[in-house]
């Protein structure tokens, strides 16, 4: 017996609903990077980590709004006319999910950036340091092709 097919795959109608819903809630670092580079309208990227984490390095173009401060500060920093893209450290962290929940509770359109800051940096995308310098790490070949992202 197959370990994969021991539980049968969902039918196409159910799969369509499931995968469409996932894309409504999630995005990835390469799509966010492409939108930031193109200056695509209608989105704002929010780093929900601590001040110490933000200072260590963050996504170029993001704003800093720790999860604990979203309820009290979001209205002053983030327009309700945009889609909010939140991130935290990475796949081993649910901070982005908690931040997304906070924005959704306030009535914002929100998506979580899968991979978080870890995969942003590992894919060689621009990181802003505490000194304001923009750096790029070498692309990790386990996360993206060395010539750039291609899914």
C-alpha positions as MATLAB code, in Angstrom:
seq = 'XXXXXXXXXXXXXXXXXXXXXXXXXXXXXXXXXXXXXXXXXXXXXXXXXXXXXXXXXXXXXXXXXXXXXXXXXXXXXXXXXXXXXXXXXXXXXXXXXXXXXXXXXXXXXXXXXXXXXXXXXXXXXXXXXXXXXXXXXXXXXXXXXXXXXXX';
ca = [
       0.000    0.000    0.000;
       1.129    3.541   -0.717;
       1.792    5.892    2.193;
       0.728    8.767   -0.069;
      -2.549    7.283   -1.259;
      -3.528    5.507    1.984;
      -5.698    8.568    2.528;
      -7.147    9.346   -0.885;
      -6.589   12.784   -2.377;
      -9.563   15.129   -2.218;
     -11.731   15.511   -5.265;
     -11.004   18.357   -7.647;
     -13.862   20.528   -6.331;
     -12.626   20.210   -2.747;
      -9.025   20.753   -3.835;
     -10.029   23.888   -5.721;
     -11.664   25.318   -2.587;
      -8.767   24.363   -0.335;
      -5.919   25.672   -2.492;
      -7.793   28.830   -3.454;
      -8.396   29.520    0.229;
      -4.711   29.015    1.045;
      -3.710   31.549   -1.602;
      -6.234   34.015   -0.170;
      -4.460   33.798    3.210;
      -0.801   33.293    2.239;
       1.839   34.659   -0.090;
       5.541   33.943   -0.438;
       8.760   35.911   -0.288;
       9.384   35.923   -4.040;
       5.932   37.348   -4.810;
       6.319   39.992   -2.097;
       9.796   40.892   -3.371;
       8.512   41.214   -6.936;
       5.662   43.486   -5.811;
       7.960   45.660   -3.702;
      10.464   45.963   -6.534;
       7.685   46.882   -8.982;
       6.195   49.280   -6.427;
       2.876   47.510   -6.911;
       0.054   49.520   -5.364;
      -2.296   48.237   -2.726;
      -0.054   46.460   -0.257;
       2.019   47.201    2.805;
       4.506   44.777    4.359;
       4.585   44.627    8.161;
       7.384   43.139   10.255;
       5.705   41.952   13.448;
       8.900   41.036   15.328;
      10.454   42.768   18.329;
      12.516   45.949   18.109;
      15.677   43.898   18.661;
      14.777   41.590   15.777;
      13.923   44.533   13.499;
      17.298   46.111   14.286;
      19.082   42.871   13.460;
      17.727   43.126    9.911;
      14.392   43.454    8.149;
      12.730   43.384    4.749;
      13.534   46.451    2.701;
      10.284   48.374    2.340;
       8.578   46.922    5.419;
       7.203   48.886    8.331;
       7.793   47.793   11.905;
       4.729   47.030   13.991;
       5.190   44.375   16.682;
       2.201   42.097   17.154;
       1.522   43.384   20.667;
       1.130   46.921   19.260;
      -1.062   46.187   16.228;
      -4.381   46.828   17.988;
      -3.268   50.207   19.315;
      -1.148   51.507   16.407;
      -2.366   49.953   13.150;
      -4.945   52.634   12.396;
      -2.230   55.323   12.551;
       0.267   53.418   10.393;
      -1.672   51.280    7.919;
      -4.407   52.324    5.522;
      -7.499   50.164    5.426;
      -7.412   50.394    1.618;
      -4.440   48.042    1.247;
      -3.667   44.380    1.698;
      -1.397   43.910    4.689;
       1.367   41.320    4.309;
       2.763   40.252    7.679;
       5.883   38.318    8.526;
       7.803   37.160   11.546;
      10.979   35.041   11.825;
      10.244   31.979    9.705;
       8.471   28.683    9.300;
       9.284   27.588   12.846;
       7.514   30.643   14.244;
       3.794   31.397   14.376;
       4.295   35.118   15.024;
       3.195   36.001   11.487;
      -0.007   34.039   12.010;
      -0.659   35.883   15.272;
      -0.018   39.240   13.577;
      -2.343   38.309   10.709;
      -5.030   37.426   13.236;
      -4.614   40.828   14.914;
      -5.039   42.660   11.583;
      -8.015   40.485   10.610;
      -9.632   41.212   13.984;
      -9.355   44.915   13.141;
     -11.031   44.370    9.765;
      -7.950   44.583    7.505;
      -7.352   42.485    4.419;
      -4.283   40.465    5.382;
      -1.950   37.741    4.126;
       0.914   35.983    5.862;
       4.264   35.815    4.064;
       5.305   32.168    4.148;
       8.920   31.619    5.140;
       9.095   34.924    6.994;
      12.303   36.856    7.388;
      14.368   33.656    7.328;
      13.426   32.760    3.772;
      13.586   36.387    2.668;
      17.241   36.471    3.727;
      17.991   32.932    2.531;
      16.723   33.789   -0.952;
      19.205   36.671   -1.160;
      16.590   39.420   -1.058;
      17.447   42.924    0.237;
      17.776   43.210    4.014;
      18.117   46.520    5.835;
      20.519   46.508    8.783;
      20.304   48.550   11.984;
      22.684   51.092   10.407;
      20.337   51.472    7.418;
      22.644   49.605    5.052;
      21.019   47.350    2.471;
      22.678   43.954    2.241;
      22.033   40.709    0.396;
      23.155   37.282    1.491;
      24.256   34.635   -0.944;
      21.239   32.664   -2.159;
      20.829   29.411   -0.262;
      20.579   26.723   -2.978;
      18.225   24.747   -0.731;
      15.604   27.503   -0.957;
      16.049   29.021   -4.424;
      18.135   28.606   -7.557;
      21.396   30.553   -7.422;
      20.236   32.615  -10.410;
      17.106   33.817   -8.595;
      13.674   32.602   -7.561;
      11.766   30.450  -10.006;
       8.701   28.495   -8.892;
];
